Amino acid sequence: LSELVSAGVSLKEDVVPVLRSLRECDAGKMAPLDEDLSQVVVDPDPALASASASGKGGSGLLQAMHRQCARLRFSAGVLGFFFPWVGTMAVAGASVACACVALFPVWVPAEVGFYLYLREKRRRLLRVSEPFDPMEKDECMHHLTCIQRSLVNLSARSHPKISTQFFEDWFKGSSATDITRDDALQWMSQSFMFRDFEALATERERRIVQEVTTDLEGILQHDRLYGADYSYRTEEEEEEEEEEEEEKVTRRKGRKTRA
C-alpha cells in the first residue's frame, strides 16, 4: 500500500508539469513564426527542471507523454478542419450519383428520341437527291410570305435597306429592279424544286414555278419593299438598255478616235 501511495505521488509530480506546459501552449507562450528558432532561449518549467535534477520519475516519460499529447491535439485539429469539407464533398458526390441513377431510365429514352428526331430531320433535308413529289404552291407561298413579313419588319425597325441587301446577295450585286421574269423563274425553281427551270421533269412543276413567280411580283410590291409600281424587267427594256450601252461605248470610241 505504501508503494502504491508513493507511486501515485510520483505520478502526480510528473503529470502536473505536463498539464502546466500544455496550458502555457494554449495561452500562446510560444516562439513567433517569423523568429529564428535557433536564437530562441526556452526557459524550462521549474517543476520539470527540479524533477529532472532530482531524478524523480524520469524526464523521458514526461517528454514522451508531452509529445504524444501534442500529436493527438494536432491530429484532432487537422481532423476538425478537414472532416467537414470531406464530409460535404462525400455527401454531394453521393447525391449526384443517386440523381444520375434515378434519372437514368428517363435520360436514355430522351437521348434516343432526340437522336431519331435529328436523324429523320437530316434525312428530310437531304432528300434533294432522292425522287420526291414537287412542293405544292401553298407551301411555296407560305415560305415567301414569311420572308416578306421578315423583310418588312426588319426594314421598319432597324434595317431599312434589308430588302436591297437581300436581293444583292442573291443576284451578285444586282437590284430587284434589274431581274427579269426568266431570272425570277430560275430563282423560284432552284429555291423550291432544287433544280434549274429548264431541268424540271413535269409540266406540273413548271406550272407551280410559273404561278409562284407571278405571285412573287405582287409580294415585292409591298410599300416597304419596292412599291406598287414594281414589275419584272421586260426583255424590251433589257434590249433598250443594251442598245443604249452599245451607243455609249460607240461614242466613247469615237471620242478617242477624234482625240
LUMDO-147018 format. One line per 5 residues: their letters; for each residue x, y, z of N, C-alpha, C, CB. Coordinates in pm, whole numbers, plus 50000, padded with zeros to 5 digits. Glycine has a CB too. Layout:
! LUMDO-147018
A = X Y Z X Y Z X Y Z X Y Z | ...;
***
This chain:
! LUMDO-147018
LSELV = 50082 49880 50000 50000 50000 50000 50087 50127 50000 49906 50000 50122 | 50195 50122 50081 50285 50237 50085 50351 50259 49949 50392 50217 50193 | 50386 50151 49879 50444 50165 49746 50342 50224 49647 50494 50028 49695 | 50215 50185 49659 50111 50238 49572 50092 50388 49595 49980 50164 49595 | 50096 50429 49725 50082 50570 49757 50200 50650 49702 50071 50590 49909;
SAGVS = 50318 50595 49718 50436 50665 49667 50434 50675 49514 50565 50594 49712 | 50382 50570 49447 50371 50574 49301 50271 50680 49257 50330 50437 49246 | 50160 50695 49332 50062 50798 49299 50118 50937 49317 49938 50781 49383 | 50193 50958 49426 50255 51089 49448 50355 51120 49336 50326 51095 49586 | 50432 51020 49298 50529 51040 49191 50461 51072 49058 50618 50916 49176;
LKEDV = 50349 51000 49030 50273 51027 48906 50217 51168 48905 50158 50925 48890 | 50170 51213 49027 50119 51350 49036 50227 51452 49007 50059 51376 49173 | 50346 51425 49062 50457 51517 49038 50498 51520 48890 50575 51480 49123 | 50474 51407 48818 50509 51402 48676 50399 51463 48587 50535 51258 48633 | 50274 51443 48622 50163 51485 48535 50139 51636 48545 50035 51410 48572;
VPVLR = 50154 51694 48667 50126 51836 48687 50213 51924 48596 50147 51874 48834 | 50345 51900 48587 50424 51983 48494 50380 51969 48348 50571 51946 48505 | 50339 51847 48308 50293 51827 48170 50167 51910 48143 50266 51678 48143 | 50073 51905 48235 49950 51982 48218 49977 52131 48216 49851 51948 48329 | 50071 52176 48304 50105 52318 48306 50170 52359 48173 50200 52348 48424;
SLREC = 50253 52272 48119 50318 52304 47991 50216 52312 47878 50424 52198 47959 | 50121 52220 47875 50016 52225 47773 49931 52351 47786 49927 52101 47782 | 49905 52393 47913 49825 52513 47934 49899 52637 47885 49791 52528 48083 | 50032 52639 47902 50111 52750 47852 50109 52754 47698 50255 52741 47905 | 50107 52637 47634 50096 52633 47488 49962 52691 47442 50110 52488 47436;
DAGKM = 49855 52657 47517 49724 52712 47483 49721 52863 47502 49615 52647 47569 | 49798 52916 47599 49800 53059 47625 49885 53136 47525 49850 53086 47765 | 49951 53067 47431 50029 53134 47328 50171 53162 47368 49965 53261 47290 | 50223 53098 47471 50361 53123 47512 50455 53038 47427 50380 53091 47662 | 50459 53074 47297 50543 53001 47203 50619 53103 47119 50458 52904 47113;
APLDE = 50721 53060 47053 50803 53150 46972 50723 53197 46850 50934 53080 46926 | 50739 53324 46809 50672 53373 46689 50715 53295 46566 50701 53522 46669 | 50625 53290 46465 50653 53210 46347 50767 53267 46264 50529 53199 46262 | 50784 53402 46266 50887 53463 46185 51021 53478 46257 50842 53596 46138 | 51034 53418 46375 51157 53431 46453 51246 53311 46430 51127 53446 46603;
DLSQV = 51378 53337 46430 51475 53229 46410 51476 53140 46534 51617 53285 46381 | 51436 53016 46517 51424 52924 46631 51559 52890 46691 51354 52797 46588 | 51665 52906 46611 51797 52873 46667 51842 52976 46770 51901 52864 46556 | 51779 53096 46766 51818 53201 46859 51723 53212 46978 51824 53334 46787 | 51622 53127 46982 51523 53134 47091 51575 53059 47211 51386 53075 47046;
VVDPD = 51568 53124 47324 51608 53061 47451 51482 53026 47528 51701 53156 47535 | 51464 52899 47552 51344 52850 47619 51375 52829 47766 51293 52717 47553 | 51296 52891 47850 51310 52871 47995 51234 52746 48033 51257 52994 48075 | 51302 52648 48085 51234 52524 48122 51141 52548 48241 51336 52414 48155 | 51039 52465 48244 50945 52474 48355 51018 52439 48485 50822 52379 48331;
PALAS = 51000 52518 48589 51072 52489 48714 51042 52351 48768 51037 52592 48819 | 50917 52311 48760 50882 52178 48814 50950 52069 48734 50730 52158 48812 | 50953 52087 48597 51020 51986 48516 51169 51985 48542 50993 52010 48367 | 51224 52107 48558 51368 52113 48583 51403 52050 48716 51416 52256 48579 | 51323 52076 48822 51351 52016 48954 51333 51867 48951 51261 52077 49060;
ASASG = 51230 51823 48876 51207 51678 48870 51320 51610 48796 51073 51646 48801 | 51369 51677 48691 51479 51617 48615 51607 51617 48696 51501 51692 48484 | 51627 51728 48775 51750 51736 48855 51751 51638 48968 51769 51875 48909 | 51637 51616 49031 51631 51523 49145 51629 51378 49102 51510 51552 49230 | 51599 51356 48970 51597 51218 48921 51470 51144 48954 51712 51143 48975;
KGGSG = 51367 51219 48996 51242 51151 49033 51159 51128 48906 51161 51233 49139 | 51107 51012 48893 51011 50981 48788 51074 50967 48651 50907 51087 48782 | 51183 51037 48621 51242 51028 48488 51176 51122 48389 51234 50886 48437 | 51259 51211 48332 51204 51308 48236 51168 51244 48103 51302 51420 48213 | 51221 51127 48071 51188 51061 47944 51041 51031 47934 51268 50933 47928;
LLQAM = 50981 50983 48042 50837 50955 48041 50756 51082 48020 50794 50886 48170 | 50798 51190 48088 50726 51317 48074 50735 51369 47931 50782 51422 48172 | 50852 51365 47871 50868 51412 47734 50786 51328 47636 51014 51409 47694 | 50786 51197 47658 50707 51109 47571 50558 51141 47582 50731 50961 47605 | 50511 51163 47704 50370 51197 47724 50338 51332 47660 50335 51200 47875;
HRQCA = 50430 51427 47676 50408 51559 47617 50400 51551 47465 50520 51655 47659 | 50492 51476 47405 50489 51461 47259 50362 51390 47213 50613 51384 47212 | 50322 51288 47288 50202 51216 47250 50078 51306 47258 50184 51093 47338 | 50069 51387 47361 49956 51479 47374 49958 51582 47261 49959 51550 47510 | 50077 51630 47224 50087 51727 47115 50042 51665 46982 50231 51779 47102;
RLRFS = 50083 51540 46958 50039 51472 46834 49888 51457 46830 50106 51334 46822 | 49831 51417 46945 49686 51398 46949 49612 51530 46923 49644 51340 47083 | 49664 51637 46985 49598 51765 46964 49612 51812 46819 49656 51870 47059 | 49729 51790 46759 49747 51828 46619 49656 51746 46528 49894 51809 46577 | 49648 51615 46552 49560 51530 46471 49415 51571 46486 49576 51383 46511;
AGVLG = 49376 51604 46610 49238 51648 46631 49210 51779 46557 49210 51666 46780 | 49308 51870 46555 49289 51994 46481 49276 51972 46332 49402 52089 46509 | 49362 51884 46277 49355 51855 46133 49221 51791 46097 49471 51762 46092 | 49180 51694 46178 49052 51629 46151 48936 51728 46164 49031 51511 46246 | 48945 51815 46263 48839 51913 46280 48829 52011 46164 48859 51988 46407;
FFFPW = 48944 52034 46097 48942 52126 45984 48897 52058 45856 49080 52187 45964 | 48945 51937 45827 48917 51870 45700 48792 51785 45702 49033 51786 45662 | 48753 51735 45816 48639 51643 45818 48510 51706 45766 48617 51593 45959 | 48474 51830 45805 48351 51888 45747 48358 51903 45595 48323 52024 45809 | 48475 51945 45544 48488 51962 45399 48479 51827 45326 48622 52030 45366;
VGTMA = 48551 51728 45377 48547 51595 45315 48407 51536 45324 48649 51500 45381 | 48343 51556 45441 48207 51504 45456 48110 51570 45360 48159 51524 45598 | 48125 51701 45341 48037 51771 45247 48057 51721 45104 48061 51922 45254 | 48184 51704 45063 48210 51653 44929 48156 51513 44911 48359 51655 44900 | 48169 51431 45014 48118 51295 45004 47966 51294 44989 48159 51213 45126;
VAGAS = 47899 51378 45068 47752 51385 45057 47709 51437 44920 47694 51474 45169 | 47782 51540 44870 47748 51593 44738 47769 51488 44629 47832 51717 44708 | 47882 51416 44634 47905 51312 44535 47802 51202 44540 48042 51254 44553 | 47763 51162 44662 47660 51059 44675 47526 51108 44621 47646 51016 44822 | 47496 51237 44642 47371 51293 44592 47368 51294 44439 47350 51434 44645;
VACAC = 47481 51334 44379 47487 51335 44232 47474 51194 44176 47619 51400 44185 | 47542 51099 44239 47533 50961 44192 47390 50909 44203 47628 50872 44273 | 47323 50939 44314 47184 50894 44331 47093 50959 44227 47134 50926 44473 | 47117 51089 44198 47035 51156 44098 47056 51096 43959 47067 51306 44095 | 47183 51064 43926 47210 51002 43796 47143 50867 43783 47361 50987 43775;
VALFP = 47151 50790 43888 47088 50657 43885 46937 50670 43874 47125 50576 44011 | 46880 50768 43946 46734 50786 43943 46685 50836 43808 46691 50882 44053 | 46764 50924 43742 46722 50982 43615 46766 50900 43494 46775 51121 43603 | 46844 50797 43514 46894 50718 43401 46781 50659 43317 46984 50607 43452 | 46676 50602 43376 46566 50550 43292 46495 50658 43212 46465 50478 43378;
VWVPA = 46498 50781 43257 46433 50890 43183 46528 50948 43078 46387 51001 43278 | 46657 50957 43111 46754 51019 43021 46778 50936 42897 46885 51042 43093 | 46786 50804 42911 46815 50718 42795 46706 50727 42689 46832 50573 42841 | 46577 50714 42722 46476 50730 42616 46476 50869 42553 46338 50701 42671 | 46500 50973 42636 46505 51109 42580 46620 51123 42481 46518 51213 42692;
EVGFY = 46735 51069 42516 46851 51077 42425 46826 50999 42297 46976 51024 42495 | 46768 50882 42307 46739 50802 42188 46636 50872 42100 46688 50662 42227 | 46532 50929 42163 46432 51001 42085 46489 51121 42014 46319 51044 42174 | 46577 51195 42081 46639 51311 42018 46726 51268 41900 46724 51389 42121 | 46798 51158 41914 46881 51109 41804 46795 51070 41684 46965 50989 41851;
LYLRE = 46685 51001 41708 46598 50960 41598 46534 51082 41530 46489 50866 41648 | 46499 51183 41612 46440 51305 41554 46540 51375 41461 46395 51402 41666 | 46663 51392 41507 46763 51456 41423 46795 51373 41299 46890 51482 41503 | 46794 51242 41315 46822 51156 41200 46714 51173 41094 46832 51010 41244 | 46588 51176 41135 46479 51193 41040 46481 51332 40977 46345 51169 41109;
KRRRL = 46511 51433 41058 46518 51570 41005 46631 51582 40903 46538 51671 41120 | 46745 51521 40933 46856 51525 40839 46820 51452 40709 46983 51463 40902 | 46748 51341 40720 46709 51267 40600 46615 51350 40513 46641 51134 40639 | 46523 51425 40579 46432 51509 40502 46505 51627 40437 46321 51561 40591 | 46607 51679 40507 46683 51789 40447 46770 51744 40331 46769 51856 40553;
LRVSE = 46810 51618 40332 46896 51565 40227 46818 51492 40119 46998 51472 40285 | 46687 51512 40114 46606 51440 40016 46613 51502 39877 46461 51436 40062 | 46704 51599 39855 46716 51664 39724 46757 51564 39617 46816 51779 39730 | 46848 51475 39653 46899 51380 39555 46810 51258 39538 47036 51336 39594 | 46697 51255 39609 46607 51141 39600 46482 51180 39521 46570 51090 39742;
PFDPM = 46415 51086 39462 46287 51118 39396 46186 51166 39500 46231 50994 39320 | 46120 51278 39472 46024 51332 39567 45917 51408 39491 46094 51424 39671 | 45805 51426 39555 45696 51500 39495 45728 51648 39497 45563 51472 39568 | 45688 51721 39395 45716 51865 39393 45644 51937 39507 45675 51927 39257 | 45703 52045 39551 45644 52124 39658 45518 52192 39607 45744 52227 39712;
EKDEC = 45413 52186 39686 45288 52246 39646 45297 52398 39649 45174 52197 39736 | 45207 52462 39573 45209 52607 39564 45181 52673 39699 45107 52654 39462 | 45089 52616 39776 45056 52674 39907 45178 52677 39998 44943 52595 39974 | 45256 52570 39995 45376 52566 40078 45479 52668 40030 45436 52425 40079 | 45493 52681 39899 45586 52781 39844 45544 52922 39885 45594 52770 39690;
MHHLT = 45415 52950 39873 45366 53083 39909 45380 53109 40059 45220 53100 39866 | 45368 53006 40140 45386 53022 40284 45529 53068 40314 45354 52890 40359 | 45625 53005 40249 45765 53046 40269 45789 53189 40219 45860 52948 40196 | 45735 53222 40104 45755 53357 40052 45688 53462 40140 45701 53367 39910 | 45571 53431 40194 45503 53525 40283 45582 53546 40411 45362 53475 40316;
CIQRS = 45641 53440 40464 45724 53454 40584 45846 53542 40556 45770 53315 40634 | 45907 53523 40438 46022 53606 40402 45980 53752 40388 46086 53555 40271 | 45865 53776 40322 45816 53913 40308 45791 53977 40444 45689 53915 40224 | 45728 53904 40535 45700 53958 40668 45829 53992 40742 45616 53859 40749 | 45928 53906 40730 46056 53932 40798 46124 54056 40740 46149 53809 40785;
LVNLS = 46124 54068 40606 46187 54185 40544 46115 54314 40582 46188 54169 40391 | 45982 54310 40585 45905 54430 40620 45931 54470 40765 45755 54407 40598 | 45930 54373 40856 45952 54404 40998 46092 54459 41022 45929 54280 41083 | 46192 54397 40959 46329 54443 40979 46352 54581 40917 46427 54343 40921 | 46292 54605 40800 46309 54736 40737 46240 54846 40817 46255 54734 40594;
ARSHP = 46132 54812 40888 46061 54912 40968 46129 54938 41101 45918 54868 40991 | 46206 54843 41152 46263 54859 41286 46409 54905 41283 46253 54727 41361 | 46495 54825 41225 46638 54853 41242 46719 54845 41114 46695 54759 41341 | 46666 54783 41007 46745 54765 40884 46663 54816 40765 46784 54615 40865 | 46664 54945 40738 46581 54999 40629 46623 54951 40490 46586 55148 40631;
KISTQ = 46747 54905 40475 46795 54861 40343 46806 54709 40333 46930 54925 40313 | 46733 54639 40418 46748 54493 40421 46699 54428 40292 46673 54435 40541 | 46592 54481 40231 46541 54421 40108 46641 54436 39994 46406 54484 40069 | 46703 54551 39986 46805 54571 39881 46923 54476 39901 46855 54716 39881 | 46968 54465 40024 47080 54374 40053 47041 54229 40027 47126 54391 40199;
FFEDW = 46915 54195 40055 46868 54058 40033 46881 54020 39886 46722 54043 40079 | 46836 54106 39797 46844 54074 39654 46987 54084 39601 46753 54166 39574 | 47063 54176 39654 47203 54185 39610 47280 54059 39646 47271 54307 39672 | 47249 53998 39760 47315 53873 39797 47274 53759 39704 47283 53837 39941 | 47149 53758 39660 47101 53650 39575 47154 53666 39431 46948 53647 39575;
FKGSS = 47156 53789 39381 47186 53811 39239 47320 53881 39219 47076 53892 39175 | 47412 53861 39312 47551 53906 39296 47561 54056 39268 47617 53828 39183 | 47494 54134 39351 47505 54278 39342 47397 54347 39263 47633 54312 39283 | 47312 54272 39193 47205 54332 39114 47085 54364 39203 47163 54239 38999 | 47011 54466 39165 46892 54504 39239 46772 54425 39189 46865 54656 39226;
ATDIT = 46663 54429 39268 46541 54360 39227 46482 54421 39101 46439 54363 39339 | 46508 54548 39077 46457 54613 38955 46533 54570 38831 46464 54763 38970 | 46642 54498 38847 46722 54454 38733 46691 54312 38690 46869 54465 38766 | 46613 54238 38766 46588 54098 38733 46468 54088 38638 46563 54014 38861 | 46477 53995 38549 46368 53969 38454 46283 53853 38505 46423 53938 38312;
RDDAL = 46177 53826 38432 46091 53714 38472 46166 53581 38460 45963 53710 38387 | 46252 53571 38360 46331 53448 38346 46425 53429 38467 46413 53451 38216 | 46482 53539 38515 46566 53530 38636 46484 53485 38756 46632 53666 38666 | 46362 53539 38769 46276 53501 38881 46233 53355 38870 46154 53592 38886 | 46205 53309 38746 46170 53168 38727 46284 53077 38772 46135 53140 38579;
QWMSQ = 46405 53112 38733 46521 53032 38774 46538 53035 38925 46649 53084 38706 | 46515 53151 38985 46530 53167 39130 46429 53080 39204 46513 53314 39170 | 46302 53087 39166 46198 53008 39234 46216 52859 39209 46059 53053 39188 | 46262 52823 39090 46282 52682 39059 46394 52622 39144 46313 52664 38911 | 46503 52695 39157 46613 52645 39241 46577 52646 39389 46737 52728 39218;
SFMFR = 46493 52740 39432 46460 52751 39573 46362 52644 39618 46402 52888 39601 | 46265 52610 39532 46158 52520 39575 46161 52383 39507 46025 52584 39549 | 46220 52374 39388 46229 52246 39319 46371 52191 39317 46179 52260 39176 | 46468 52273 39362 46607 52230 39378 46673 52191 39245 46612 52113 39474 | 46628 52251 39138 46691 52230 39008 46658 52348 38917 46645 52095 38943;
DFEAL = 46730 52359 38806 46705 52468 38713 46566 52455 38651 46811 52472 38602 | 46514 52569 38603 46379 52567 38546 46375 52481 38420 46332 52710 38513 | 46483 52485 38340 46485 52403 38219 46495 52254 38250 46601 52443 38132 | 46539 52220 38370 46557 52079 38406 46437 52019 38476 46678 52063 38493 | 46328 52094 38492 46209 52041 38559 46150 51927 38475 46104 52152 38582;
ATERE = 46111 51819 38543 46073 51698 38471 45930 51699 38423 46095 51578 38558 | 45840 51761 38499 45698 51752 38466 45639 51890 38441 45621 51681 38579 | 45526 51888 38373 45454 52011 38346 45397 52069 38475 45343 51987 38245 | 45363 51985 38570 45310 52032 38697 45413 52118 38771 45267 51914 38785 | 45538 52074 38774 45643 52151 38839 45662 52286 38773 45774 52074 38839;
RRIVQ = 45664 52287 38639 45681 52414 38568 45563 52508 38595 45696 52389 38417 | 45442 52453 38601 45325 52537 38626 45331 52598 38766 45196 52456 38608 | 45372 52517 38866 45382 52569 39003 45485 52680 39011 45419 52456 39101 | 45600 52661 38946 45705 52762 38949 45657 52891 38881 45833 52710 38882 | 45586 52878 38768 45537 52997 38698 45435 53073 38783 45475 52957 38564;
EVTTD = 45345 53001 38848 45246 53069 38932 45311 53136 39052 45140 52969 38979 | 45407 53068 39113 45477 53128 39228 45555 53252 39185 45572 53026 39293 | 45614 53248 39066 45689 53363 39017 45597 53482 38994 45763 53327 38887 | 45478 53454 38941 45381 53563 38923 45339 53623 39057 45257 53512 38848 | 45313 53540 39155 45275 53591 39288 45391 53663 39357 45226 53476 39376;
LEGIL = 45514 53622 39327 45630 53689 39387 45635 53836 39346 45759 53619 39347 | 45596 53865 39224 45596 54005 39180 45501 54088 39265 45556 54015 39032 | 45385 54031 39302 45294 54102 39390 45346 54116 39531 45161 54033 39393 | 45421 54017 39578 45479 54025 39712 45581 54137 39720 45545 53892 39751 | 45659 54155 39614 45761 54260 39613 45704 54400 39597 45859 54235 39503;
QHDRL = 45573 54411 39569 45510 54541 39553 45463 54600 39685 45393 54530 39460 | 45508 54542 39796 45473 54598 39927 45532 54738 39941 45522 54505 40041 | 45462 54823 40017 45506 54962 40030 45645 54975 40090 45407 55040 40115 | 45681 54884 40182 45812 54892 40248 45920 54817 40170 45803 54836 40389 | 45884 54756 40057 45984 54687 39976 46015 54769 39851 45935 54546 39937;
YGADY = 45938 54748 39741 45969 54820 39617 45851 54900 39562 46017 54723 39511 | 45741 54902 39635 45628 54986 39596 45536 54922 39494 45680 55115 39541 | 45422 54986 39476 45319 54931 39388 45358 54935 39241 45188 55006 39408 | 45454 55018 39204 45495 55029 39063 45600 54926 39023 45550 55167 39037 | 45636 54838 39115 45742 54740 39082 45690 54637 38983 45795 54669 39211;
SYRTE = 45777 54596 38894 45747 54488 38800 45878 54429 38751 45659 54538 38679 | 45869 54308 38700 45989 54247 38646 46037 54326 38523 45963 54099 38608 | 46163 54320 38508 46221 54387 38392 46188 54307 38266 46375 54405 38409 | 46132 54372 38164 46094 54303 38041 46212 54289 37948 45980 54376 37971 | 46196 54203 37849 46303 54182 37752 46324 54307 37666 46270 54061 37664;
EEEEE = 46215 54380 37639 46229 54502 37560 46314 54604 37635 46091 54562 37527 | 46287 54619 37765 46367 54713 37843 46513 54671 37848 46311 54724 37985 | 46534 54541 37858 46671 54492 37860 46740 54519 37728 46673 54342 37892 | 46666 54497 37616 46726 54523 37484 46755 54671 37468 46631 54474 37372 | 46663 54757 37516 46686 54900 37505 46809 54944 37585 46564 54978 37552;
EEEEE = 46822 54889 37704 46939 54925 37784 47067 54873 37721 46926 54869 37926 | 47061 54756 37659 47179 54706 37590 47216 54795 37472 47156 54562 37543 | 47113 54841 37399 47140 54930 37286 47199 55062 37336 47012 54956 37206 | 47143 55114 37446 47198 55238 37499 47342 55220 37545 47113 55288 37615 | 47370 55107 37603 47506 55080 37645 47600 55070 37527 47513 54953 37728;
EEKVT = 47553 55005 37419 47635 54996 37298 47659 55134 37238 47567 54905 37194 | 47556 55218 37240 47573 55353 37189 47676 55432 37270 47440 55427 37188 | 47671 55416 37402 47769 55484 37486 47910 55438 37456 47737 55461 37634 | 47924 55307 37435 48057 55254 37404 48104 55307 37269 48056 55099 37403 | 48012 55314 37173 48049 55365 37040 48090 55511 37048 47933 55349 36941;
RRKGR = 48017 55590 37129 48051 55731 37144 48189 55748 37207 47946 55802 37227 | 48216 55666 37307 48349 55675 37369 48458 55644 37269 48360 55581 37488 | 48437 55539 37189 48538 55505 37089 48556 55617 36989 48499 55377 37017 | 48442 55679 36950 48453 55792 36855 48530 55908 36912 48317 55839 36812 | 48506 55938 37038 48579 56047 37102 48728 56018 37109 48524 56072 37243;
KTRA = 48758 55892 37144 48900 55855 37149 48966 55867 37010 48916 55711 37203 | 48889 55825 36906 48945 55832 36772 48970 55975 36730 48854 55763 36673 | 48873 56064 36759 48892 56205 36725 49006 56267 36805 48763 56283 36751 | 49016 56228 36929 49125 56280 37009 49260 56234 36956 49109 56238 37155;
***
